[in-house]
């Protein structure tokens, strides 16, 4: 090879390498767009007209879509979007960079598929104020990057999966206003970053969930309108010193109320 050919060959290789870089991004965007359109076709909605493969170049400007710097979808914000349908055709594996998922105030129904567990980079998931009819799948515990989870005001039933406590980065967890039943609380781990926890208005029974005192950063705790029994744990007072809101109303707790409640010095609302 001549002295001229050597730099020329290196130059060609460099150009080929640089050309390959955006292909990965384009392929990812195409996969995401195809998945969105497939899901859209299973829904009844008049607000997703921009969701079309003929509009692929504007994916990051589609209704409710936010992309990260690499052009991959990071947020799906479809609150109050007049959606009717299910998540059955939603391809969770197609959105590896999703950090926020908001489908609140819609009319979604039926089951939450077990493939939810593949959203490993998800850090926000809000499905509140919808109408889901099934259990929370145990695979949800695989969403290890999740930070915000709300299934508020749906029709979820069955026991709460203990795999939820695998979500060690979650700071906000709201399963209120469903029909969820008591799991084996001894299988739950503490969630050290959790600050907001609500299980209110469900079908929980038996004694106080014993993993909760191990969530030492809680500032908001609502277990109201269930069927919980037994004593109110003294460990609430000793371990949850950051509590500002505590609601235990409409249960069947028994026994004396600890005189140490006054040690919860940051409480602003005690019910």
N, C-alpha and C positions, 0 to 999 in steps of 0.2 A: 504493500500500500504506500502511495506517495505521500509526501508531506502535505499536499493539498487535500488528498482524500481523507486523511485522519480527522482534521477539524470539521470537514464537511459531514462525515459520518456521525460524529458526535452531535453536530447541529441537528441532523435529521432525527436522531434518537431523542434529543431534548424536545423537539417539536412534537414528536409522537407522544411522549410522556405528558406534555402539557395538554395535548388534545384529549387525552384519556381522563384527565381530572374532572372536567365538568360532566362526563358521561355518567358517572356515578350519581351525581346530583340530579341529572335529567331523568335517569332511570327511576330514582326514588320518587321524584315529583310525579312521574307518569303512573307509578304504582299507586301512590296516594290518591291521585285524581281518579283513576279507574275505580278504586275502592269506594270513593265518595259517590261517584255516579251510580255504581251498583246499589249502594245503600239508598240513595235518593229515589231510585226506581222502585224501591219497595215501600216508599212512604207516600203519604198523601199530604202535599204541601204546595203552596203557591209562592213560597218565599225563596225557593232555591233555583230560580231560573238561570242564574249565572253558573250553576254547576253543570258544565258541559265539556266534553273532551275537545270540542271545537274551540273552546276558550282556555285551553291548557296553559298557554303562555301567561295568562292572568290568574293562575291558580291562587296566588297569595292575596288576590283581591276578590276571591269568591265570597259570597255571603257567609259571614261567621267564621272565616278562616284567617288565621295569623300564621306567618312563617318565621322561622329563625333566619339567621344570617346566611346559612347554607342553602336556603330555599326549601327546606323541609317543613312540613306542617307541625307547628308547636302548640297551637290552640284551636279548638273547635268551640265556638261560642254561639249556641243556637237557643238561648233562653227566649221563651215566649215567641217562638218562630212558627207557631201554628202547625206543628208536626203531628201527624197521626201515623201510627205504625209500630214497628218493633225494632229491636237491635239485632234480630236474627241474621240480617244480611250485612251487618257492620263488621268489617274485617279488621279486628284489633291488631293483628300482626302487621298490617300495612302502615302503621303509624308509630314507629319506634321512638320518635322524638316528641311525642305529645306531652305537653306539660299542663295543659288546662283543657278540661272537657266539661262543658256546661250545656245540659239539655233541659234545664229547669223550665217549668210553666209550659209544658207541652201535653200531648195526649198519647204518650208512648205506653205500650202495654206488652203483656206476655213476658217471657223469660229473659234474664240476663245471661247470655251464653258463657260457657266456661272458658272460652278463649280470651276472656278479659285478662287472664293471667299473663298474656304475652305483652302487655303494655308496660314493659319493664322500666321505661324512662318517664312514665306518667307521674306528674307531681300535683295535678289538680283534676279532680273528677267530681262533677256536680250533676246528679240526675234528680234533683229535688223537684217536688210538686209535679210528678208524673203519675202514671198508673201501671206500675209493674206488678205482675201477678205471681211471681215465683220466688224461689229461694235466692239468697246471696250465695253464689258458688264459692267453694273453698279456694278455687284458683285465684281469687282476688288477692290472696296473700302473696302472690308472686309479683305484685306491683311495688317492688321494693324502693322505687324512687318517689312514690306517691307522697304528697304533702297535704292535700286537701281532699276529703271524701265526704260527699253528701248524697244520701239516698232519702232525704227528708220528704215526707208526705207522698208516699207511694202505697202499694198494697203488697209489699214483700212479706212472706211468711216463712215458716220453718225456723230452725235454730240459727243463732248467729254463729258463723264459722269462726273457730278459734284462730284460723290462719290470718284473720284481720290483725291480730297482734304482731304478725310478722312485719307489718308496715311501720317500721321503727322511725321513719322520717315524717310521719303524719303529725301535723299539729292541730288539725281540725277534723273531727269525726262526728257526723250527725246521721243517725239512723232513726230519728224520731218519726212518729206518726205512721207506723206500719203495723204489722201483725206478727212481729218476730217473737220467738219463744226462747226459753232459757237454755243455754248450752252448758257444757261442763266447764265452769269458770276456771277450774284448776289447770286447764290446758292453756290458758291465756298467759302471755308474758306482759310485764309492764311496758308502757310506751313512754319513754322518758321525754320526748319532745311534745307530747300531746298537751295542748292547753285548753281545748274546747271539746267536750264530750257530751253528747246527748243521745239517750235511749228512751226518751219520754214517749208516752202514749203507745206502748206495745203490749205484749202479753207475757212479760217477764215475771217469773215467780221464784219461789225459794228465797234464799238469803242474799244479802248484799254481795254484789260481784267482788270477789276478793282480789282481783288483779288491779282494781281501781286505785287502792292506796299506793300501788307501785308506780303510778303515773304522777310523779312528784311535781310536775310543772303545771298541773291543771289550775286554771283560773275560773273555768266555767264547767259545772257539772249538773246535769238535769236527768234525773231518773224518775220523774213524776209520772203519775197515771199508769202505773203497772200493778203488779200483785206481789210485790216483794215483802218478805216477812223477816222475823228475827230482829236482832239488835242492830242498831246503827254502830258500825265499827268505830272503836276508839282510835284506830289507825288513821281514820279520815282526818282527825285533829292533829295527830302527831306527824303525819306524812304529807298532808296537803295544805301546808301553811300559806300557799299562794292563792288559795281560793278566794274569789270575789263574788261568785254567784253559786248558790247551792240550793237546788230545788228537789225535795224528796216527797212532795205532797201526793195525796191520793194513793198511798200504799197501805200495807198492814204491818208496819214495823211495831215491835213490842219492847217493853223494858224501859228503864229510866233513861232520860236524856242526860248525856254527860255534862257535868259542870264545867268541863274544860273547853266547851264551845267558845268561850270568851277568848281563848288563845288563838282563834282564827281571826287575827287582828285586821286582815285585809278584806274581810267579808263586807260587801256593800248591800247584798240582797240575800236574805236567808228565808227559805220557805220550808 
